[in-house]
Amino acid sequence: MKKEELILFPAIRNGAGPVLGQPIAAMRHDHVGHIEDARTILGLTQNLTLPENACRTWTSLYDGLGVLVRDLEEHLRLENEVLFPQFEATDRMQG
């Protein structure tokens, strides 16, 4: 997110046009890693299935992980499917 805030989003706001291709490609590459991390979390937790007799702390942890994974998935979907294509199309038209 730091790269988005420091590089990509300011470039978008400033109308960077053709130079957005590389930062967007880098973000898409990072997103693949984030998706793999989320899958690892889900795999290690058997899809966030609580152990039998889990305490409230364990339950809270899994609830928080569920929120994190869902929020991450939505964040990546919005960028990959809504935001980035707008600027990739502009980049192709100008390129």
N, C-alpha and C positions, 0 to 999 in steps of 0.2 A: 504494500500500500504506500510505502514511502516513495517508491519510484513513481507511482501514479501521481501522488500529490506534488512531487518536486519536478517531474519531467513531463509526463504525458498530459495531465489535465491543464497545466499552464500553456502547453503547446496548442492544445485544442482551443482554449480560450483566446489565444493570440492568433488563431487562424493559420496555423503552421502549414496546412495543406500537404504537399507531397512529402515533407519530412516526417510525417506521422507514421509512415509504413514501418519503419524500424522499431520505434517504441511500442507500437501495437503488436508487432510480431514478438517482441520480448515479453510483453504482458501475457500474450496467449501462451507462450512457452512456460512462463511462471505459473499460469493457471493450471496447466497440466500437472505440475508438481503439487499444487495445492489439492487438486482432485485426488491424486495418489495418496497424499497425507490423510485426507478425509476417509478414504477407503481403508487405510491402515488402521485408523481409529475404530472404524466400524468392524473391521475384522478382529482386532484385538478384544473388542467388547462384545463379540457375537451379536452385532447389530444393536448395540446398546441394551442388551438383555441383562437385567440386574441378576446378580447371584442370589440364590435362595437366602432369605433372611437378611437382605441388605439393610444396612442402617440408613438413617436419614442423610448422613454425609455422603455415602455412596450414591444414594438416590439423587441427591442434589448434583453431584458430579456428573452423573449420566444425563440428567435433565439439562445441565449446562452444555454438555458436549452435543446433545441433540440440537439445541438452539444454535450452537456454533456451526455445526455441519449444515443445518438448513439455511442459516444466514449466508454462509460461504457459498453454498450452491446457488442461491438466488443472486448474490453479488456477481458471481462469475457468469451466470446466465445473462444477466442484464448487460454486462460489459461485452461478452462474446456475441450475443445475438441482437442487441439493440444499439449500443453505443459504437462499438468498433466498426460494424459494417457501414455506418454512415460515412465514416472518414476513410475507410478502405475504398469505398466507391469513388469518393472525391479524389483520392490518390491515383486510382486507375484512370480516371477521366483526364487528370492533368498530366499523367505520366506518358 
